[in-house]
Amino acid sequence: MATRKLRPTFRDARAVAEALTPSYPIYCVKPKVLEASARRFLELFPGRVLYAVKCNPHPRVVQALYDAGIRHFDVASLPEIAQVREMFRDAEPYFMHPVKGRAVIQSAREVYGVRQYVIDHDDELTKLLEETHDDGLTVVVRMQTPKTEALYDLSAKFGAPPDEAVALLKRVAKEGLTPGLAFHVGSQCTTLLAYTKAMEMAADVITRSGVALHVLDVGGGFPAAYPGTQAPPLETYIDEILRAAKAMKLRNDCVLMCEPGRAMVAEGMSLLVQVQLRKEGQVYINDGLYGGLSETKVANIRLPVRAIRLDGAFADKSAEFMLNGPTCDSIDVLPHAYALPADIREGDWIEIEQVGAYSNANATRFNGFHTDTFVEIEAA
């Protein structure tokens, strides 16, 4: 299908400021960066790469990943399923949310033809069977894993304990469904050991169940290279996963899957904000924690910043500033001090990099502030 583009396209964030002189925040989407990131995953991972749509569902972001070759999508809701089906005729959504409403299951199967589902409880499997009346489904059991050094512990809410995972796999096979096993070590996981332990647990569950898997899904968790992050390169994670998978002696046609989100799109978008006031060591900008910058607080992520001034040069000296969001809530303050030109002032802009993950996807409309302007820039 034809590539979706945003109009107009700009050279970089400075060109956006020069052309639009915006007093509102602007998301700057970088399709070339997104495409390169997607191709890297596709080249390195010897299996099926599912993009986690929840991470950034903007159509231009999803389109860039599709253009790079992504054809499989991790979805968690009916709107995400609809988006994938309506954007791409040859793409496949995988319903990876372990808890689903009955009406949602019906629509996913009957309207959108979804055939891959995740469960982590016996009652959810019963629900799925009752609402689909279909023995042609792939049902992947999500296994609980130990807490790791990830930013978010995703097994605190979902995942069957190993003994229950064994029983679920047996029942999936008994019901005539195509069985799979999945886990998720947590978002922004900075240690290989998490994957090593999870793969060892998966091997034990598979052995005890006696079920020949058709799918083994190692989830997401691959880290983005935020400032101050110390983590092995993507190649090292994938090498460890492959080493462990080979030791499992899986059936030859077992499909290995992963669900990257953050690591695939974090670099692919920046946020252009304007300085609206400076008070000594504080700078007030027009986006914040309730908008596209929530993860700076929730996940304690530090983001790269670059100041832009159109009517002259900045001073050579820099200083540390706290960045305040636009709402009337006093907690709307980014948790880290940022180095900016010492003479930064009202009317200047700041480009905040690496906001491709969980930015616009998490944004609220609190106080009436909402960032919904996107442009495309040519950065490679």
PLY file of the C-alpha trace (Angstrom):
ply
format ascii 1.0
element vertex 380
property float x
property float y
property float z
element edge 379
property int vertex1
property int vertex2
end_header
0.00 0.00 0.00
1.07 3.63 -0.40
3.31 5.06 2.30
1.53 7.46 4.65
3.41 10.74 5.02
2.98 13.80 7.16
2.90 17.14 5.37
5.02 19.14 5.27
8.40 17.47 5.78
11.27 19.35 7.42
15.04 19.00 7.51
15.21 18.96 11.31
13.58 20.44 14.43
15.22 23.81 13.87
13.60 23.98 10.44
10.26 23.28 12.11
10.76 26.24 14.45
11.85 28.47 11.58
8.87 27.58 9.41
6.09 27.43 11.99
7.38 29.49 14.93
5.02 27.36 17.02
3.80 28.32 20.47
2.54 24.74 20.89
4.51 21.50 21.25
5.26 19.47 18.13
6.19 15.81 17.78
8.90 15.35 15.15
8.64 11.87 13.62
11.80 10.44 12.02
10.73 7.72 9.56
14.28 6.92 8.41
15.37 6.29 11.98
12.34 4.11 12.64
12.88 2.11 9.46
16.56 1.53 10.29
15.65 0.34 13.78
13.01 -2.06 12.49
15.36 -3.48 9.88
17.97 -4.06 12.58
15.55 -6.19 14.58
14.46 -8.09 11.49
18.07 -8.81 10.52
19.25 -9.83 13.99
16.28 -11.84 15.32
15.88 -15.22 13.56
12.16 -15.47 14.07
9.00 -13.40 14.05
9.28 -9.77 15.17
6.05 -8.28 16.56
5.93 -4.52 17.10
4.16 -3.64 20.39
1.63 -1.10 19.11
0.88 0.27 22.59
4.36 1.80 22.70
3.52 4.32 19.98
0.41 3.79 17.85
0.74 6.93 15.72
-0.04 5.96 12.11
3.17 7.48 10.73
5.26 5.54 13.24
3.48 2.27 12.51
3.71 2.95 8.76
7.48 3.46 8.93
7.90 0.11 10.67
5.71 -1.58 8.08
7.72 0.02 5.28
10.84 -1.53 6.82
9.28 -5.00 6.74
7.36 -5.44 10.01
4.28 -7.56 9.29
3.39 -8.79 12.78
1.94 -6.61 15.52
1.44 -7.13 19.26
-1.96 -5.61 20.07
-3.78 -5.27 23.38
-7.22 -3.91 22.47
-9.87 -3.86 19.79
-8.88 -0.35 18.56
-5.29 -1.54 18.09
-6.51 -4.61 16.20
-8.68 -2.39 14.00
-5.78 -0.05 13.30
-3.53 -2.86 12.09
-6.23 -4.51 9.99
-7.37 -1.23 8.44
-3.87 0.07 7.68
-2.39 -3.11 6.23
-4.07 -5.94 4.36
-1.13 -8.32 4.74
-0.24 -7.67 8.41
-1.17 -9.92 11.31
-2.33 -8.77 14.77
-1.57 -10.94 17.81
-3.91 -10.39 20.76
-1.30 -10.38 23.53
-3.37 -9.00 26.41
-3.96 -11.85 28.90
-7.37 -10.53 30.02
-10.05 -9.78 27.42
-13.74 -8.94 27.53
-16.08 -11.47 25.96
-17.48 -9.01 23.42
-13.94 -7.99 22.51
-12.96 -11.63 21.91
-16.01 -12.10 19.68
-15.20 -9.03 17.59
-11.51 -9.86 17.37
-12.28 -13.30 15.98
-15.44 -12.72 13.95
-14.86 -9.21 12.60
-11.06 -9.04 12.34
-10.12 -12.69 12.03
-7.56 -12.72 14.83
-6.19 -16.23 15.39
-3.41 -15.70 17.98
-4.26 -15.10 21.64
-2.44 -15.01 24.98
-3.85 -16.31 28.28
-2.46 -16.69 31.81
-5.40 -18.30 33.64
-7.65 -21.30 33.20
-10.82 -19.17 33.26
-9.47 -17.02 30.42
-8.94 -20.14 28.32
-12.52 -21.21 29.04
-13.75 -17.76 28.06
-11.78 -17.89 24.82
-13.18 -21.30 23.90
-16.75 -20.29 24.69
-16.62 -17.06 22.69
-14.77 -18.29 19.60
-16.08 -21.88 19.24
-12.93 -22.33 17.22
-10.29 -25.06 17.45
-8.02 -23.38 14.90
-6.55 -20.82 17.26
-3.01 -20.42 18.50
-3.14 -19.96 22.27
0.03 -18.81 23.99
0.37 -19.28 27.74
2.08 -16.37 29.44
4.42 -17.51 32.19
5.31 -15.40 35.22
8.99 -14.49 35.62
10.94 -13.14 38.61
11.31 -9.42 39.20
14.33 -7.99 37.41
16.22 -4.72 37.01
13.66 -3.52 34.44
11.89 -0.16 34.75
8.50 -1.90 34.94
7.87 -5.31 36.47
5.36 -6.76 34.01
4.98 -10.05 35.89
3.48 -8.29 38.92
0.16 -8.09 37.09
0.27 -10.87 34.49
1.72 -14.32 34.05
0.88 -17.79 35.34
3.22 -19.27 37.98
5.25 -22.17 36.50
3.03 -24.95 37.89
-0.08 -23.27 36.50
1.67 -22.64 33.17
2.36 -26.38 32.92
-1.33 -27.19 33.51
-2.46 -24.53 31.04
-0.18 -25.83 28.30
-1.56 -29.32 28.80
-5.13 -28.08 28.54
-4.42 -25.96 25.45
-3.04 -29.05 23.71
-5.91 -31.24 24.96
-8.47 -28.78 23.53
-6.89 -29.17 20.09
-5.47 -25.63 20.00
-2.00 -24.73 18.75
0.10 -24.29 21.93
2.67 -21.62 22.69
4.55 -20.25 25.68
5.45 -16.61 26.38
7.05 -14.43 29.02
7.97 -10.78 29.46
10.95 -9.83 31.63
9.83 -6.19 32.01
10.21 -2.95 30.10
13.72 -1.49 29.63
15.50 -4.55 30.98
19.20 -3.82 31.35
20.49 -7.25 32.34
21.00 -10.40 30.28
20.44 -12.52 33.36
16.70 -11.79 33.22
16.42 -13.51 29.84
18.71 -16.35 30.92
16.54 -17.12 33.95
13.30 -16.75 32.00
14.48 -19.14 29.28
15.55 -21.67 31.92
12.10 -21.43 33.52
10.46 -21.82 30.11
12.54 -24.93 29.41
11.42 -26.46 32.70
7.75 -25.67 32.03
7.95 -27.15 28.53
9.61 -30.33 29.80
7.13 -30.86 32.63
4.12 -30.22 30.39
5.23 -32.68 27.73
3.71 -30.33 25.13
5.51 -29.77 21.83
5.41 -25.99 21.40
4.55 -24.34 18.10
5.40 -20.87 19.45
7.95 -19.57 21.96
7.55 -15.84 22.59
10.38 -14.14 24.51
8.41 -10.89 24.81
9.94 -7.43 24.83
12.05 -5.63 27.37
14.97 -4.78 25.08
16.38 -1.45 26.32
16.67 1.88 24.55
19.99 3.74 24.82
18.88 6.61 27.05
21.59 8.83 28.59
23.14 7.07 31.57
21.77 3.66 30.57
24.24 0.83 30.93
23.07 -2.22 29.06
24.51 -4.76 26.61
23.88 -4.20 22.89
20.85 -5.76 21.22
23.03 -8.41 19.57
24.08 -9.73 22.98
20.48 -10.14 24.14
19.52 -12.01 20.99
22.62 -14.23 21.13
21.70 -15.23 24.70
18.10 -15.96 23.72
19.24 -18.12 20.80
21.76 -19.99 22.93
19.06 -20.84 25.45
16.52 -21.72 22.75
18.90 -24.20 21.13
19.43 -25.90 24.48
15.66 -26.46 24.76
15.59 -28.78 21.74
12.37 -27.29 20.44
10.54 -28.84 17.51
12.00 -27.75 14.17
8.94 -25.75 13.18
8.56 -23.93 16.52
8.31 -20.21 15.80
10.50 -17.97 17.95
8.88 -14.57 18.52
9.76 -11.29 20.23
7.72 -8.15 20.95
9.96 -5.05 20.86
8.42 -1.67 21.49
10.63 0.84 23.28
13.91 -0.31 21.71
12.42 -0.10 18.24
10.87 3.39 18.39
12.47 5.46 21.17
15.00 7.09 18.83
12.39 7.67 16.14
10.73 10.81 17.48
11.60 14.04 19.29
9.44 16.69 20.94
9.84 20.39 20.17
8.69 22.56 23.09
8.82 26.31 23.66
10.13 28.19 26.66
7.31 30.31 28.04
9.00 31.71 31.14
12.29 31.57 32.97
12.59 32.09 36.72
16.22 31.92 37.78
17.01 28.19 37.64
13.54 27.18 36.45
12.27 27.03 32.89
8.58 26.70 32.08
7.77 24.82 28.87
4.52 23.97 27.10
4.56 20.20 27.62
5.26 18.08 30.67
4.42 15.06 32.78
0.75 15.03 31.81
1.73 15.20 28.14
4.51 13.46 26.29
7.07 13.44 29.09
5.43 11.22 31.72
8.18 8.61 31.65
10.78 11.06 32.89
8.97 10.77 36.23
7.25 7.37 36.15
10.32 5.54 34.86
12.96 8.07 35.95
14.23 8.36 32.38
16.56 11.19 31.45
16.20 12.47 27.87
18.70 14.39 25.70
17.85 18.07 25.14
19.01 20.70 22.67
18.16 24.41 22.81
17.16 26.31 19.65
17.20 30.10 19.19
16.32 31.75 15.89
17.12 35.41 16.58
20.74 35.12 17.65
23.27 32.90 19.34
23.28 31.44 22.82
25.89 32.28 25.42
28.87 29.95 25.57
28.13 29.05 29.18
25.55 26.50 30.25
23.64 26.06 33.48
21.36 23.49 35.12
17.63 24.15 34.92
14.52 22.40 36.20
11.87 22.03 33.51
8.28 22.79 34.52
5.27 21.58 32.56
2.32 23.80 31.57
-0.42 22.55 33.89
-1.43 24.20 37.16
-0.41 21.06 39.04
2.78 21.65 41.05
3.95 18.06 40.52
4.23 18.77 36.79
8.01 19.16 37.01
10.54 16.92 35.27
12.59 15.13 37.95
16.06 15.88 36.59
17.95 19.14 36.08
18.95 19.70 32.44
21.98 21.54 31.09
20.86 24.40 28.82
22.44 27.67 27.66
22.81 29.98 30.66
20.91 32.76 28.86
17.94 30.66 27.73
14.81 32.81 27.70
11.14 33.02 26.83
10.55 32.32 23.15
13.45 29.87 22.74
12.74 26.24 21.86
14.04 22.99 23.27
14.16 19.77 21.27
13.73 16.80 23.60
15.08 13.66 21.93
14.26 9.95 22.28
10.55 10.39 23.01
9.35 7.79 20.50
8.25 5.38 23.23
5.31 5.92 25.59
5.05 9.67 24.99
2.04 10.56 22.84
0.65 7.11 23.73
0.48 8.11 27.42
-0.49 11.76 27.02
-3.59 13.09 28.78
-5.79 16.15 28.23
-5.39 17.39 31.79
-6.04 21.14 32.14
-6.91 21.27 28.45
-3.30 20.82 27.36
-2.82 18.21 24.66
-0.12 17.78 22.05
-1.58 16.53 18.78
0.65 18.15 16.13
3.04 15.83 14.31
5.50 16.64 11.54
7.96 14.51 9.66
11.66 15.31 9.64
14.37 13.86 7.44
16.92 12.93 10.11
18.58 9.60 9.38
0 1
1 2
2 3
3 4
4 5
5 6
6 7
7 8
8 9
9 10
10 11
11 12
12 13
13 14
14 15
15 16
16 17
17 18
18 19
19 20
20 21
21 22
22 23
23 24
24 25
25 26
26 27
27 28
28 29
29 30
30 31
31 32
32 33
33 34
34 35
35 36
36 37
37 38
38 39
39 40
40 41
41 42
42 43
43 44
44 45
45 46
46 47
47 48
48 49
49 50
50 51
51 52
52 53
53 54
54 55
55 56
56 57
57 58
58 59
59 60
60 61
61 62
62 63
63 64
64 65
65 66
66 67
67 68
68 69
69 70
70 71
71 72
72 73
73 74
74 75
75 76
76 77
77 78
78 79
79 80
80 81
81 82
82 83
83 84
84 85
85 86
86 87
87 88
88 89
89 90
90 91
91 92
92 93
93 94
94 95
95 96
96 97
97 98
98 99
99 100
100 101
101 102
102 103
103 104
104 105
105 106
106 107
107 108
108 109
109 110
110 111
111 112
112 113
113 114
114 115
115 116
116 117
117 118
118 119
119 120
120 121
121 122
122 123
123 124
124 125
125 126
126 127
127 128
128 129
129 130
130 131
131 132
132 133
133 134
134 135
135 136
136 137
137 138
138 139
139 140
140 141
141 142
142 143
143 144
144 145
145 146
146 147
147 148
148 149
149 150
150 151
151 152
152 153
153 154
154 155
155 156
156 157
157 158
158 159
159 160
160 161
161 162
162 163
163 164
164 165
165 166
166 167
167 168
168 169
169 170
170 171
171 172
172 173
173 174
174 175
175 176
176 177
177 178
178 179
179 180
180 181
181 182
182 183
183 184
184 185
185 186
186 187
187 188
188 189
189 190
190 191
191 192
192 193
193 194
194 195
195 196
196 197
197 198
198 199
199 200
200 201
201 202
202 203
203 204
204 205
205 206
206 207
207 208
208 209
209 210
210 211
211 212
212 213
213 214
214 215
215 216
216 217
217 218
218 219
219 220
220 221
221 222
222 223
223 224
224 225
225 226
226 227
227 228
228 229
229 230
230 231
231 232
232 233
233 234
234 235
235 236
236 237
237 238
238 239
239 240
240 241
241 242
242 243
243 244
244 245
245 246
246 247
247 248
248 249
249 250
250 251
251 252
252 253
253 254
254 255
255 256
256 257
257 258
258 259
259 260
260 261
261 262
262 263
263 264
264 265
265 266
266 267
267 268
268 269
269 270
270 271
271 272
272 273
273 274
274 275
275 276
276 277
277 278
278 279
279 280
280 281
281 282
282 283
283 284
284 285
285 286
286 287
287 288
288 289
289 290
290 291
291 292
292 293
293 294
294 295
295 296
296 297
297 298
298 299
299 300
300 301
301 302
302 303
303 304
304 305
305 306
306 307
307 308
308 309
309 310
310 311
311 312
312 313
313 314
314 315
315 316
316 317
317 318
318 319
319 320
320 321
321 322
322 323
323 324
324 325
325 326
326 327
327 328
328 329
329 330
330 331
331 332
332 333
333 334
334 335
335 336
336 337
337 338
338 339
339 340
340 341
341 342
342 343
343 344
344 345
345 346
346 347
347 348
348 349
349 350
350 351
351 352
352 353
353 354
354 355
355 356
356 357
357 358
358 359
359 360
360 361
361 362
362 363
363 364
364 365
365 366
366 367
367 368
368 369
369 370
370 371
371 372
372 373
373 374
374 375
375 376
376 377
377 378
378 379
